[in-house]
Amino acid sequence: MPEVVSIALEVTGKASVPAGLNGGVIATATYDDDSKKNISSDVSWVLDNTNFTENGLTNDNEQRFKASSVSPGASTTIKAVMGDVESAAVTLTVSETTVVALKVTPTQATIPAGLSVQFYASAVLSDNRVLDVTSDDVVSWTMGDQSIEQGLATPSAESVGQSLPISVSVSAGGQPFSDEATLNVSDLTVSRVEVQPVDGEVWNTDLAVGASREVVAIATMSNNTTQPLNNQDVIWSPVADSGVVMVEEKGDSAYTKGLKAGVGEVTATLKNAAEAGSFSFNVFEQVDPKAGIVGTQDSLRRGASMRLKFVSEGSDGSIADLTGDTEWTLNDYTYAHMEGNALIATPPGGYDPSLDYSTAGTVTVTATNGAWEETYDVTLLDATATMLSISPSTATTVAYGNNLQMEARLTYSDGFQENVTDNPSMHWNTNDGALASFSNTTPGLLVTGEPETLTVSGTFEEMDSTLPTEVTVNNKIPTSLSLSPTSGYSAGLPQQLTVTMVYDDGTPEKLAFDDADLSVVVTEWDGAAADIPVITPDGVFYAPEPGNVTLTATKSLGVGDDITTSEAFAVTPAKLISLLALSPKEKELASGQSQTFEAYSIDVEGNATLLRSGQVTFTLDDNGTASTLDPYTGTVTAGPSAGNATLTATMNNVTAEDTVDGQIPTQSANIAVVAKTLESIEVQLPENLTLIPGQEVALSALGSYNDDSSAPLSNDTVEWRKDPATTDAFELVDNDRDGHVDTLKAVKAGSGSVKAISSGISGTSGLITVDNATITAMAISPDIKELPVGFSQTFEAFAVADTGAAKLNEDQVSWTVTSDVGVSGTDNGDGTYTVESKGTGVDVTVTASLKAGAFPDVGGNDLSKEETFTTVPADITNLVVEPLDASTVVVGVPYRLRAEAVQANGELFDATDKVMWTSDDTTVDINEIDKTVTFSEGGNDSVTLTATPNDDSFGEYATPATSTVTVLKPEVQGIIVTPPEKTIGTEESTELKAYAYYSYGKEPLDVTESVTWLVEPAEGESDTYGVTVEVGSGVAMVTSSTQGGVVKVTATDGAGNSNSSVVTVRFELRMCGSGVNDADKANAKGVCLKVAADDDGNWFTSSPSVAVMDALGYKGPGPEPDGDLTADSETNSGDTYASTYPEDGSYGPIDGVFAKFRQDGNGVIDPGEGDDAHAGVDGQFDRWCQKLASLNFAGKNDWHRPTKDELVGLYSSVGGSLWDARGWPTSSNYWSATVDGSDYNNVTLTHGSVGSYYPGLENYASCVSNP
């Protein structure tokens, strides 16, 4: 059995606890096998007083200590003891903060008898912080007159039809606090139970051995609504670890763990009832798995957080999520701590604004799972949170029956905005008496009730949001629901559902599936019971087999007050899959750039279906580029080394019988990783941009590189900041919720700029002004008169203001279409609306209406616009294609493919998806997914594209349309060498590359290995200083010798084009051989300096070789320009030496020539002249030591002349002759700084004797650096 070797204590939450509440401490043992375990329940707790008292364990095995004293500042020191092992102490202190209110959420709930619902209690503190005290034992809970545990309410059958009060109370600091919610008990019964993975991937049954997937039990009630079931409502099985799978309950969650290969079924059985549901997993062994930590950032600012995953990836591309069974630790808890798998950039005691993060540096997270142990480094940045803003930030109206998703953002002192909506330190508040409350499961989701006006605010630790937001739940009456789409369902292919609620004023609202009051269930199914379709919690419909199904959507608006709709449709057999397509098919990325690839299945009819997570496996062959892959999203990040990486996608959950060729579909994309450096960034926003509050614009940045190329930067690799950081005129928003800012949203009148930062390079936009303009009109585009049957038209809406037109997004505009027959309308979810004509002779009106609050603080919010047209028989007279006939194109550039059908009245309609595209040149790449065409350098100079109608919508028109284009092929314009300038040290190397640049916009081509390289003297130089260049592995490697100087390295191609890089070789004096105390007897004569140390740690240099003198530009005695006539005179100055001495191998390196120095110089004080303290300062010897200090030689900047005693001490330390022991030149004596009358002492380092010489003689020179 492993033994405990140490115990560590961690305070959970703040160490400062309000009187009457609990502080938490966890004791973690480290064993002699390096394993760790929470032993809070096994230790003895030692407290030094009774200001805090033990108060039991939580469900998470955390020891509670109640602040029993009511005196602020009172503290208790706590230790944990197990046997002979005692922990270090932690301290809990009674806070000056007091409880000012107690709140219970949700404020009301409806549940059938026999099922459970969780209520939550929050203590509001005097500093505006909010503490979750739901499970705190000082809190009392009742349901009616019955006590309940920790807010979990389970009403009995006797309570049906009643509204029970849920009461919570606490006494804190001698004051009582309480609050109450309402629980409505319905007479509904459970008709069906099903089990689903929480990740929503019901089509993905894979589970690796050792991995876990969270599962949830969902009940379908007798009124066709759904209810997630708590673990207290069901019995999970199996729970033994002897089968294929087992279920582990952790708090409110349940996890299925794979135990061994095979098919394993997990079942949830309703307690006290027969209803049960199950889900089968295909458990498999991973092949050669490798584990690692997956994070979204490599840096965090104080207060920010990041959730990490621990996953293993097999060589077959399989992914296993091991996060749930992984232990997470941190190397340093001074500035950050772990909460489960969340890294939070605050100390364990909470956010501390006084803590100096300038020295925080990097923390290392360690994930341990069995034999696996991996680390992840995160840099903690020294930026201070200056402002908390919540969005929406202005008065907002919510339609009755809808919820509102709020967001919170911290603005830091460096202008960066962090989304902290789901940060554990973020707390949301509503005003007292509000019926609406915030969800305890979905961060920032305001769950509304009856019509009301309330205020919403937020607190991040002790920082309040800038202003509260007024939210009005209007009293419009919901009248109906619609469920779409109503066709197009295929077995085995997930389909996203949309539920729209229409109000009594005719306005529609798309409902979010995170609404607990919205249910979509299967009410009829004519297939096998085992194949009944599933609707996931996020509204995805999935049927494993074909059949006829009826779906019923229900929106609950209160007890017995529901709106429902049903749709019946057929799930058709899956069409055979002909291929798998990747988009893009190829991509060039510079180091650090990212690209997300999408996989599509193409069936035999050419229909493309985007594959969801779990339907496709991505693998990456980085081919030495060190590129990385996020296997969940298909995102590739280019590594630091140039080369070609290959991304491969393989379709999952299909068999050979599902495909045309009997093969599992697979496809690869090439990623060219190029070694180019980002030099500048241009923010792609119009100059002098003016917006109105509520208007949004997409953020994009263009990067320019050192090879003269440019490319858009992925927002995954760009950090966006406000400039100045304090501007509140606009917000930076993550619209697609992928963790990266992508949108600028105008908030209120003001101005500022945005800054884009990537790879240490930044670019700033022009001035952005937000103006409270007036919306004067709305516009719909395009304006059409007729819509042919079988064709569709997509409309956009614009708000026209004094400052210009603003395109409306999905949060700003709602759409309706009439009539109800002959056409169908689809809200595309991006602010656009598509109408399809299905019958002739119908008068159609499409209406776009501004949503309430779309443009706060702006006049004209109640506008709408109508577009009217008539559906007519298709009478196609022509087909027009793009690229246009007779146009000119260039190679390598994707051109948009577009076909437009010309109706008899001259109107054009998009027919791009209704034609088949072909080319007379087999080298042309036609991308059916992106609808683009790319021309090849090796193809024809003239290419004809043909679009052939292949859809019944064309009627009798079947004439193909052609377009013949001229292909311009690039020509080399010259070459460039990068970098154009480079500075290196002696005996160092650097890499150069050569690129050919072309006409017609072709990307520069790496020609490093095909050009001729030559080292030449730079302008004004006459030597190449021993610099060489060698070509290989795609680079030209330039290597310097021991000499310093400037050279020109030129690349020339076969056509005579040339370009050069100027390389400066900076001489860098180094220690000889192995460094300090090197004993080699030959290397002192080279371009290096010997260094020896004495027993006290002082470092001494040998006298320099003439090779060193020459490399540093020193001059000896002799005529100019190579010498200095004063070098061996009492007026010597500058970088000079007095004479040289050739060693013969007796007392120094054979054939070595070494410099000797005088101790006088121009204006230098000699010994005996009345100022011995400054004797020799700035003399020739002293100047040599000053030179070494200025060069920071050997990493030291205090080199100076040694004393006689220091030199004697060196001789004694090495045990004799410096020539014999360290390979120094010693034929000449060594100067010291010690004055002896009118002379200086010198020391013979061959036998340690001391003598004296007058300053004008020449001796060897040693400089000393003290520790």
Protein Blocks (a to p, Z undefined) as FASTA:
>chain_A
ZZdfbdcdddehjfbdcehiacddddddddfkopacdfklmmccddfbfkbccebjafko
pacdddfbfcehiacdddddehjbccddddddddfbdcfbdcdddfbdcddehiacdddd
ddddfkopacdfklpckbccdehjacceehiacddfklgoiacdddddddeehiacdddd
dddddfbdcfbdcdddfklpamlmcdcehiacddddddddfkopacdddfklpccddfbf
kbmbdcddehjbccdddfbgcddddddddehiabdcdddddddddehiadddddfbfbdc
ehiacddddddddfkopacdfklmpccddfblklgccehjaccdbdfkbpcfkbcfklnm
padddddehjbccdddddddddddfbdcdddfbdcdddehiacddddddddfkopacdfk
lgckbccdddehiabdcdfkbghiacdfddddddddddehjaccfbacdddddfbdcfbd
cdddfehiaehiacddddddddfkopacdddfklmkbccddfbdcbdfklgccddfkopa
cdfbgcdddddddddfbehiacddddddddddddddfbdcdddfbdcddehiacdddddd
ddfkopacdddehiaccdddekhnopacdfknopacddfbecddddddddehiafklpmn
opacdddddddddddddfbdcddbdehiacdehiacddddddddfkopacdddfklpccd
dddfklckbccddfkonopafbdcdfbgcdddddddeehiacddddddddddddfbdcdd
dddfbdcehiacddddddddfkbccdddfklbccddddfehiacddehnopacdddfbgh
iacdddddddehklghiahilgccdddddddddddfbdcddddehiacdehiacdddddd
ddfkopacdfklmcccddfbfkbccdfklopadddfklcfbdcdddddfbfklomalcdc
dddddddddddfbdcdddfbdcddehiacddddddddehhiacddfklmpccdddddehi
abenhpacddeehiacddddfbdcddddddddfkopacddddddddddddehjbghiabf
klmmmccddddddfkopacdddddfklmmmnopacedddfkbcfklmcckbgcjddfbdc
ddehlnocehiacddddfbdehiacehiopamlgoihpaklmmmmmmmmnopghiakbcc
ddfklmmmmmmmnopafklmnopafkbccddfbdehjaccdddfknopacdddfkbccdd
dddddZZ
